[in-house]
Amino acid sequence: MPETSDSTDRDGSADETDEGELPPAVVEECERLTRLALEAVDEDETDAYRERRAAVLEDHAFTARVRDDDAGDVLVLHPAEWHDGEVIRTDRIEDLSRAFEVPLEGPGDPDSWADLDASNRALAAAVRERHGEVHGENAETFADFMGNHCAKPMASATRGEIAEFLEEYFVRNAWPSPSQRAAIEESIELVFETAGESASDADVS
């Protein structure tokens, strides 16, 4: 992947989305796909997630790379127009704020918990609307877990976090009905599927 000659100062958050920036749903989808690529068990699976991420970003004229920092991997999303061959010359760019940087290790920022929770609840509501009450209830429970225990969007959950939810939280804290227990794994899949559909439908304006 292309390397930069300097780092950006963007953490991915902004008060408003200007023309040419990525919608939050697209950033979240790219983060999810990047995490899946990093955790994939074989090279073909890794390549498939990276290709899907590239396709999502191509619609918005952005590119992605993963930078290895001392604190862990960071997903960096740049406008494609910044590229000069294999190098991104950030020292020649006046407005670095169009780039996004998303830490890929550790929990999310608890200071933005209210916005995070609202986003997770909206995703759970979309699952309920599209797939029915049982999957909606399970998505709400997953939103509780990801917001309160991980401080992260549901769509950015890692395999380890999903396993913890299924094996620990869901059976001990959710008091699920038999129908919920039978459907929980499919419900999690539908959360990611619904998040991906929302990202694909997002508007850049």
PyRosetta script that sets phi, psi and omega in degrees:
from pyrosetta import init, pose_from_sequence

init()
pose = pose_from_sequence("MPETSDSTDRDGSADETDEGELPPAVVEECERLTRLALEAVDEDETDAYRERRAAVLEDHAFTARVRDDDAGDVLVLHPAEWHDGEVIRTDRIEDLSRAFEVPLEGPGDPDSWADLDASNRALAAAVRERHGEVHGENAETFADFMGNHCAKPMASATRGEIAEFLEEYFVRNAWPSPSQRAAIEESIELVFETAGESASDADVS")
pose.set_psi(1, 153.4)
pose.set_omega(1, -179.2)
pose.set_phi(2, -61.6)
pose.set_psi(2, 148.1)
pose.set_omega(2, 178.2)
pose.set_phi(3, -109.2)
pose.set_psi(3, 152.4)
pose.set_omega(3, 177.2)
pose.set_phi(4, -98.2)
pose.set_psi(4, 156.3)
pose.set_omega(4, 175.1)
pose.set_phi(5, -90.3)
pose.set_psi(5, -3.4)
pose.set_omega(5, 179.5)
pose.set_phi(6, -159.9)
pose.set_psi(6, 165.0)
pose.set_omega(6, 179.0)
pose.set_phi(7, -98.8)
pose.set_psi(7, 161.0)
pose.set_omega(7, 177.1)
pose.set_phi(8, -98.6)
pose.set_psi(8, 166.9)
pose.set_omega(8, -177.6)
pose.set_phi(9, -108.4)
pose.set_psi(9, 20.1)
pose.set_omega(9, -174.7)
pose.set_phi(10, -95.3)
pose.set_psi(10, 134.5)
pose.set_omega(10, 175.9)
pose.set_phi(11, -104.2)
pose.set_psi(11, 3.4)
pose.set_omega(11, 177.0)
pose.set_phi(12, 94.3)
pose.set_psi(12, -8.0)
pose.set_omega(12, -179.3)
pose.set_phi(13, -101.4)
pose.set_psi(13, 147.7)
pose.set_omega(13, 178.3)
pose.set_phi(14, -158.2)
pose.set_psi(14, 152.6)
pose.set_omega(14, 180.0)
pose.set_phi(15, -72.8)
pose.set_psi(15, -28.7)
pose.set_omega(15, 180.0)
pose.set_phi(16, -149.4)
pose.set_psi(16, 158.6)
pose.set_omega(16, -178.5)
pose.set_phi(17, -103.2)
pose.set_psi(17, 114.3)
pose.set_omega(17, 178.9)
pose.set_phi(18, -84.8)
pose.set_psi(18, 164.1)
pose.set_omega(18, 177.1)
pose.set_phi(19, -60.4)
pose.set_psi(19, 134.4)
pose.set_omega(19, -179.5)
pose.set_phi(20, 93.9)
pose.set_psi(20, -8.4)
pose.set_omega(20, 175.9)
pose.set_phi(21, -90.5)
pose.set_psi(21, 165.8)
pose.set_omega(21, 179.0)
pose.set_phi(22, -86.5)
pose.set_psi(22, 136.2)
pose.set_omega(22, 173.3)
pose.set_phi(23, -63.9)
pose.set_psi(23, 147.6)
pose.set_omega(23, -179.4)
pose.set_phi(24, -54.4)
pose.set_psi(24, -37.3)
pose.set_omega(24, -179.0)
pose.set_phi(25, -63.5)
pose.set_psi(25, -33.9)
pose.set_omega(25, 179.0)
pose.set_phi(26, -71.5)
pose.set_psi(26, -41.0)
pose.set_omega(26, 177.2)
pose.set_phi(27, -60.1)
pose.set_psi(27, -43.9)
pose.set_omega(27, -179.8)
pose.set_phi(28, -64.4)
pose.set_psi(28, -40.5)
pose.set_omega(28, 178.7)
pose.set_phi(29, -65.0)
pose.set_psi(29, -40.0)
pose.set_omega(29, 177.8)
pose.set_phi(30, -66.0)
pose.set_psi(30, -38.2)
pose.set_omega(30, 176.0)
pose.set_phi(31, -62.7)
pose.set_psi(31, -44.3)
pose.set_omega(31, -179.4)
pose.set_phi(32, -61.2)
pose.set_psi(32, -47.0)
pose.set_omega(32, -178.8)
pose.set_phi(33, -65.5)
pose.set_psi(33, -35.4)
pose.set_omega(33, 178.5)
pose.set_phi(34, -66.7)
pose.set_psi(34, -43.5)
pose.set_omega(34, 177.2)
pose.set_phi(35, -61.2)
pose.set_psi(35, -42.0)
pose.set_omega(35, 178.1)
pose.set_phi(36, -63.7)
pose.set_psi(36, -39.2)
pose.set_omega(36, 178.6)
pose.set_phi(37, -64.9)
pose.set_psi(37, -40.7)
pose.set_omega(37, -179.6)
pose.set_phi(38, -67.7)
pose.set_psi(38, -29.3)
pose.set_omega(38, -176.8)
pose.set_phi(39, -96.4)
pose.set_psi(39, -3.9)
pose.set_omega(39, -176.8)
pose.set_phi(40, -62.1)
pose.set_psi(40, 147.6)
pose.set_omega(40, -174.1)
pose.set_phi(41, -91.0)
pose.set_psi(41, -14.6)
pose.set_omega(41, 177.9)
pose.set_phi(42, -139.2)
pose.set_psi(42, 161.6)
pose.set_omega(42, -172.9)
pose.set_phi(43, -66.2)
pose.set_psi(43, -37.0)
pose.set_omega(43, -179.8)
pose.set_phi(44, -62.5)
pose.set_psi(44, -41.0)
pose.set_omega(44, 178.9)
pose.set_phi(45, -65.7)
pose.set_psi(45, -42.6)
pose.set_omega(45, 177.7)
pose.set_phi(46, -59.2)
pose.set_psi(46, -47.0)
pose.set_omega(46, -179.6)
pose.set_phi(47, -62.6)
pose.set_psi(47, -37.0)
pose.set_omega(47, -178.6)
pose.set_phi(48, -64.3)
pose.set_psi(48, -42.6)
pose.set_omega(48, 178.9)
pose.set_phi(49, -66.8)
pose.set_psi(49, -39.8)
pose.set_omega(49, 179.2)
pose.set_phi(50, -66.0)
pose.set_psi(50, -39.0)
pose.set_omega(50, 178.8)
pose.set_phi(51, -66.6)
pose.set_psi(51, -38.3)
pose.set_omega(51, 178.1)
pose.set_phi(52, -66.1)
pose.set_psi(52, -39.9)
pose.set_omega(52, 177.0)
pose.set_phi(53, -62.8)
pose.set_psi(53, -42.8)
pose.set_omega(53, 179.5)
pose.set_phi(54, -62.2)
pose.set_psi(54, -37.8)
pose.set_omega(54, 179.6)
pose.set_phi(55, -67.0)
pose.set_psi(55, -40.3)
pose.set_omega(55, 177.3)
pose.set_phi(56, -61.4)
pose.set_psi(56, -43.8)
pose.set_omega(56, -177.3)
pose.set_phi(57, -74.1)
pose.set_psi(57, -28.7)
pose.set_omega(57, -178.4)
pose.set_phi(58, -60.7)
pose.set_psi(58, -34.4)
pose.set_omega(58, 179.2)
pose.set_phi(59, -64.4)
pose.set_psi(59, -19.9)
pose.set_omega(59, -178.0)
pose.set_phi(60, -114.1)
pose.set_psi(60, 7.3)
pose.set_omega(60, 179.1)
pose.set_phi(61, 60.0)
pose.set_psi(61, 43.8)
pose.set_omega(61, 175.1)
pose.set_phi(62, -122.9)
pose.set_psi(62, 160.5)
pose.set_omega(62, 174.7)
pose.set_phi(63, -128.9)
pose.set_psi(63, 168.6)
pose.set_omega(63, -176.9)
pose.set_phi(64, -134.2)
pose.set_psi(64, 150.9)
pose.set_omega(64, 168.3)
pose.set_phi(65, -151.1)
pose.set_psi(65, 164.0)
pose.set_omega(65, 176.7)
pose.set_phi(66, -114.0)
pose.set_psi(66, 121.9)
pose.set_omega(66, -180.0)
pose.set_phi(67, -100.2)
pose.set_psi(67, 135.7)
pose.set_omega(67, 179.9)
pose.set_phi(68, -92.7)
pose.set_psi(68, 103.8)
pose.set_omega(68, 176.5)
pose.set_phi(69, -100.0)
pose.set_psi(69, 169.1)
pose.set_omega(69, 178.3)
pose.set_phi(70, -60.5)
pose.set_psi(70, -34.9)
pose.set_omega(70, -177.9)
pose.set_phi(71, -83.9)
pose.set_psi(71, -4.2)
pose.set_omega(71, 179.8)
pose.set_phi(72, 130.0)
pose.set_psi(72, 178.6)
pose.set_omega(72, -179.0)
pose.set_phi(73, -67.5)
pose.set_psi(73, 144.5)
pose.set_omega(73, 178.2)
pose.set_phi(74, -130.4)
pose.set_psi(74, 126.9)
pose.set_omega(74, 173.7)
pose.set_phi(75, -80.1)
pose.set_psi(75, 125.9)
pose.set_omega(75, -179.2)
pose.set_phi(76, -117.8)
pose.set_psi(76, 124.2)
pose.set_omega(76, 179.7)
pose.set_phi(77, -113.2)
pose.set_psi(77, 121.6)
pose.set_omega(77, -176.3)
pose.set_phi(78, -120.4)
pose.set_psi(78, 148.2)
pose.set_omega(78, 167.5)
pose.set_phi(79, -59.9)
pose.set_psi(79, 136.1)
pose.set_omega(79, -177.9)
pose.set_phi(80, -60.1)
pose.set_psi(80, -28.6)
pose.set_omega(80, -176.8)
pose.set_phi(81, -67.7)
pose.set_psi(81, -14.0)
pose.set_omega(81, 179.2)
pose.set_phi(82, -75.3)
pose.set_psi(82, -17.2)
pose.set_omega(82, -172.9)
pose.set_phi(83, -71.6)
pose.set_psi(83, 136.2)
pose.set_omega(83, 173.0)
pose.set_phi(84, -126.0)
pose.set_psi(84, 86.3)
pose.set_omega(84, -172.2)
pose.set_phi(85, 70.0)
pose.set_psi(85, -124.5)
pose.set_omega(85, -179.3)
pose.set_phi(86, -95.6)
pose.set_psi(86, 4.7)
pose.set_omega(86, -176.0)
pose.set_phi(87, -123.1)
pose.set_psi(87, 142.6)
pose.set_omega(87, 173.3)
pose.set_phi(88, -106.7)
pose.set_psi(88, 112.3)
pose.set_omega(88, -175.3)
pose.set_phi(89, -88.5)
pose.set_psi(89, 81.6)
pose.set_omega(89, -177.9)
pose.set_phi(90, -67.2)
pose.set_psi(90, -22.2)
pose.set_omega(90, 179.0)
pose.set_phi(91, -70.8)
pose.set_psi(91, -12.9)
pose.set_omega(91, 179.3)
pose.set_phi(92, -102.8)
pose.set_psi(92, 4.8)
pose.set_omega(92, -175.7)
pose.set_phi(93, -107.3)
pose.set_psi(93, 127.4)
pose.set_omega(93, -176.5)
pose.set_phi(94, -72.8)
pose.set_psi(94, -41.8)
pose.set_omega(94, -174.9)
pose.set_phi(95, -112.7)
pose.set_psi(95, 94.0)
pose.set_omega(95, 179.3)
pose.set_phi(96, -79.5)
pose.set_psi(96, -7.9)
pose.set_omega(96, -174.3)
pose.set_phi(97, -69.1)
pose.set_psi(97, -11.7)
pose.set_omega(97, 179.3)
pose.set_phi(98, -76.6)
pose.set_psi(98, -13.2)
pose.set_omega(98, 177.8)
pose.set_phi(99, -84.4)
pose.set_psi(99, 153.2)
pose.set_omega(99, 178.6)
pose.set_phi(100, -121.7)
pose.set_psi(100, 138.4)
pose.set_omega(100, 174.4)
pose.set_phi(101, -124.7)
pose.set_psi(101, 126.3)
pose.set_omega(101, -176.5)
pose.set_phi(102, -125.2)
pose.set_psi(102, 109.2)
pose.set_omega(102, 175.6)
pose.set_phi(103, -59.7)
pose.set_psi(103, 137.1)
pose.set_omega(103, -176.5)
pose.set_phi(104, -104.8)
pose.set_psi(104, 0.1)
pose.set_omega(104, 179.0)
pose.set_phi(105, -124.6)
pose.set_psi(105, 146.9)
pose.set_omega(105, 178.8)
pose.set_phi(106, 85.2)
pose.set_psi(106, 170.7)
pose.set_omega(106, -179.0)
pose.set_phi(107, -72.6)
pose.set_psi(107, 164.8)
pose.set_omega(107, 176.9)
pose.set_phi(108, -72.5)
pose.set_psi(108, -177.9)
pose.set_omega(108, -177.7)
pose.set_phi(109, -81.5)
pose.set_psi(109, 112.9)
pose.set_omega(109, -178.4)
pose.set_phi(110, -68.2)
pose.set_psi(110, -18.0)
pose.set_omega(110, 179.9)
pose.set_phi(111, -65.2)
pose.set_psi(111, -25.1)
pose.set_omega(111, 179.9)
pose.set_phi(112, -101.8)
pose.set_psi(112, 28.8)
pose.set_omega(112, -173.0)
pose.set_phi(113, -61.4)
pose.set_psi(113, -40.0)
pose.set_omega(113, -177.6)
pose.set_phi(114, -61.0)
pose.set_psi(114, -46.1)
pose.set_omega(114, 177.8)
pose.set_phi(115, -65.4)
pose.set_psi(115, -40.6)
pose.set_omega(115, 178.9)
pose.set_phi(116, -61.0)
pose.set_psi(116, -46.7)
pose.set_omega(116, -178.7)
pose.set_phi(117, -63.0)
pose.set_psi(117, -41.7)
pose.set_omega(117, 179.2)
pose.set_phi(118, -62.0)
pose.set_psi(118, -39.8)
pose.set_omega(118, 178.9)
pose.set_phi(119, -66.0)
pose.set_psi(119, -43.6)
pose.set_omega(119, 178.8)
pose.set_phi(120, -64.5)
pose.set_psi(120, -39.5)
pose.set_omega(120, 179.1)
pose.set_phi(121, -65.7)
pose.set_psi(121, -38.0)
pose.set_omega(121, 178.8)
pose.set_phi(122, -64.5)
pose.set_psi(122, -39.4)
pose.set_omega(122, 178.0)
pose.set_phi(123, -66.4)
pose.set_psi(123, -41.6)
pose.set_omega(123, 177.5)
pose.set_phi(124, -62.4)
pose.set_psi(124, -40.1)
pose.set_omega(124, 178.4)
pose.set_phi(125, -63.9)
pose.set_psi(125, -37.2)
pose.set_omega(125, 178.1)
pose.set_phi(126, -66.2)
pose.set_psi(126, -38.3)
pose.set_omega(126, 176.3)
pose.set_phi(127, -62.7)
pose.set_psi(127, -43.8)
pose.set_omega(127, 179.3)
pose.set_phi(128, -61.2)
pose.set_psi(128, -44.7)
pose.set_omega(128, -176.9)
pose.set_phi(129, -65.3)
pose.set_psi(129, -38.9)
pose.set_omega(129, -174.6)
pose.set_phi(130, -86.7)
pose.set_psi(130, -28.2)
pose.set_omega(130, -169.2)
pose.set_phi(131, -128.2)
pose.set_psi(131, 2.4)
pose.set_omega(131, 172.9)
pose.set_phi(132, 101.7)
pose.set_psi(132, 172.9)
pose.set_omega(132, -171.6)
pose.set_phi(133, -65.8)
pose.set_psi(133, -41.9)
pose.set_omega(133, -176.5)
pose.set_phi(134, -62.3)
pose.set_psi(134, -49.5)
pose.set_omega(134, 178.8)
pose.set_phi(135, -66.7)
pose.set_psi(135, -33.8)
pose.set_omega(135, 177.3)
pose.set_phi(136, -64.2)
pose.set_psi(136, -43.1)
pose.set_omega(136, 178.0)
pose.set_phi(137, -63.1)
pose.set_psi(137, -42.2)
pose.set_omega(137, 178.3)
pose.set_phi(138, -65.0)
pose.set_psi(138, -38.5)
pose.set_omega(138, 177.8)
pose.set_phi(139, -65.3)
pose.set_psi(139, -37.2)
pose.set_omega(139, 176.0)
pose.set_phi(140, -62.1)
pose.set_psi(140, -41.6)
pose.set_omega(140, 178.8)
pose.set_phi(141, -65.5)
pose.set_psi(141, -39.5)
pose.set_omega(141, 177.3)
pose.set_phi(142, -65.5)
pose.set_psi(142, -36.1)
pose.set_omega(142, 176.4)
pose.set_phi(143, -63.3)
pose.set_psi(143, -40.2)
pose.set_omega(143, 176.3)
pose.set_phi(144, -57.9)
pose.set_psi(144, -47.9)
pose.set_omega(144, -177.3)
pose.set_phi(145, -64.2)
pose.set_psi(145, -49.8)
pose.set_omega(145, -175.5)
pose.set_phi(146, -68.4)
pose.set_psi(146, -33.6)
pose.set_omega(146, 179.3)
pose.set_phi(147, -76.6)
pose.set_psi(147, -47.0)
pose.set_omega(147, -173.2)
pose.set_phi(148, -82.4)
pose.set_psi(148, -32.2)
pose.set_omega(148, -174.6)
pose.set_phi(149, -102.4)
pose.set_psi(149, -27.9)
pose.set_omega(149, -176.3)
pose.set_phi(150, -116.4)
pose.set_psi(150, -18.2)
pose.set_omega(150, -176.7)
pose.set_phi(151, 52.6)
pose.set_psi(151, 47.4)
pose.set_omega(151, -177.2)
pose.set_phi(152, -140.8)
pose.set_psi(152, 158.3)
pose.set_omega(152, 172.8)
pose.set_phi(153, -64.0)
pose.set_psi(153, 147.0)
pose.set_omega(153, 178.2)
pose.set_phi(154, -57.6)
pose.set_psi(154, -39.7)
pose.set_omega(154, -174.9)
pose.set_phi(155, -71.5)
pose.set_psi(155, -7.0)
pose.set_omega(155, 177.9)
pose.set_phi(156, -104.2)
pose.set_psi(156, 9.9)
pose.set_omega(156, -179.3)
pose.set_phi(157, -62.2)
pose.set_psi(157, 137.2)
pose.set_omega(157, 176.4)
pose.set_phi(158, -86.1)
pose.set_psi(158, 170.2)
pose.set_omega(158, 177.5)
pose.set_phi(159, -61.4)
pose.set_psi(159, -38.8)
pose.set_omega(159, 179.3)
pose.set_phi(160, -64.0)
pose.set_psi(160, -40.7)
pose.set_omega(160, 178.6)
pose.set_phi(161, -67.1)
pose.set_psi(161, -39.1)
pose.set_omega(161, 177.5)
pose.set_phi(162, -64.8)
pose.set_psi(162, -42.0)
pose.set_omega(162, 178.5)
pose.set_phi(163, -62.2)
pose.set_psi(163, -42.4)
pose.set_omega(163, 177.9)
pose.set_phi(164, -62.0)
pose.set_psi(164, -41.5)
pose.set_omega(164, 178.5)
pose.set_phi(165, -61.8)
pose.set_psi(165, -47.4)
pose.set_omega(165, -176.1)
pose.set_phi(166, -69.3)
pose.set_psi(166, -40.7)
pose.set_omega(166, -172.6)
pose.set_phi(167, -88.0)
pose.set_psi(167, -26.4)
pose.set_omega(167, -174.8)
pose.set_phi(168, -116.0)
pose.set_psi(168, -64.3)
pose.set_omega(168, -171.3)
pose.set_phi(169, -65.4)
pose.set_psi(169, -48.9)
pose.set_omega(169, -173.0)
pose.set_phi(170, -62.4)
pose.set_psi(170, -40.9)
pose.set_omega(170, -176.2)
pose.set_phi(171, -80.7)
pose.set_psi(171, -23.5)
pose.set_omega(171, -174.8)
pose.set_phi(172, -103.2)
pose.set_psi(172, -26.2)
pose.set_omega(172, -172.7)
pose.set_phi(173, -117.0)
pose.set_psi(173, -19.6)
pose.set_omega(173, -170.5)
pose.set_phi(174, -90.6)
pose.set_psi(174, -22.3)
pose.set_omega(174, -174.5)
pose.set_phi(175, 48.9)
pose.set_psi(175, 56.6)
pose.set_omega(175, -175.8)
pose.set_phi(176, -73.3)
pose.set_psi(176, 153.2)
pose.set_omega(176, 173.0)
pose.set_phi(177, -76.5)
pose.set_psi(177, 164.7)
pose.set_omega(177, 176.6)
pose.set_phi(178, -55.9)
pose.set_psi(178, -38.8)
pose.set_omega(178, -179.9)
pose.set_phi(179, -67.7)
pose.set_psi(179, -35.9)
pose.set_omega(179, 176.1)
pose.set_phi(180, -66.4)
pose.set_psi(180, -43.3)
pose.set_omega(180, 179.0)
pose.set_phi(181, -61.1)
pose.set_psi(181, -40.2)
pose.set_omega(181, -178.4)
pose.set_phi(182, -68.3)
pose.set_psi(182, -26.8)
pose.set_omega(182, -172.5)
pose.set_phi(183, -103.8)
pose.set_psi(183, -3.4)
pose.set_omega(183, -166.4)
pose.set_phi(184, -59.7)
pose.set_psi(184, -42.1)
pose.set_omega(184, -178.5)
pose.set_phi(185, -66.0)
pose.set_psi(185, -40.2)
pose.set_omega(185, 175.8)
pose.set_phi(186, -65.0)
pose.set_psi(186, -36.5)
pose.set_omega(186, 179.4)
pose.set_phi(187, -60.9)
pose.set_psi(187, -42.6)
pose.set_omega(187, 178.5)
pose.set_phi(188, -62.5)
pose.set_psi(188, -42.2)
pose.set_omega(188, 177.7)
pose.set_phi(189, -60.6)
pose.set_psi(189, -38.5)
pose.set_omega(189, -179.4)
pose.set_phi(190, -70.0)
pose.set_psi(190, -29.8)
pose.set_omega(190, 174.7)
pose.set_phi(191, -60.0)
pose.set_psi(191, -49.0)
pose.set_omega(191, -179.4)
pose.set_phi(192, -68.3)
pose.set_psi(192, -38.7)
pose.set_omega(192, 178.5)
pose.set_phi(193, -62.6)
pose.set_psi(193, -44.4)
pose.set_omega(193, -179.9)
pose.set_phi(194, -66.5)
pose.set_psi(194, -39.1)
pose.set_omega(194, 177.0)
pose.set_phi(195, -62.3)
pose.set_psi(195, -40.7)
pose.set_omega(195, 178.8)
pose.set_phi(196, -65.4)
pose.set_psi(196, -39.0)
pose.set_omega(196, 177.5)
pose.set_phi(197, -64.4)
pose.set_psi(197, -39.2)
pose.set_omega(197, 179.7)
pose.set_phi(198, -65.4)
pose.set_psi(198, -39.6)
pose.set_omega(198, 179.3)
pose.set_phi(199, -66.7)
pose.set_psi(199, -39.7)
pose.set_omega(199, -179.2)
pose.set_phi(200, -66.4)
pose.set_psi(200, -30.3)
pose.set_omega(200, -178.1)
pose.set_phi(201, -88.3)
pose.set_psi(201, -4.6)
pose.set_omega(201, -173.7)
pose.set_phi(202, -65.2)
pose.set_psi(202, 149.7)
pose.set_omega(202, -179.2)
pose.set_phi(203, -107.4)
pose.set_psi(203, 139.1)
pose.set_omega(203, -178.7)
pose.set_phi(204, -81.4)
pose.set_psi(204, -14.2)
pose.set_omega(204, -175.4)
pose.set_phi(205, -79.6)
pose.dump_pdb("model.pdb")
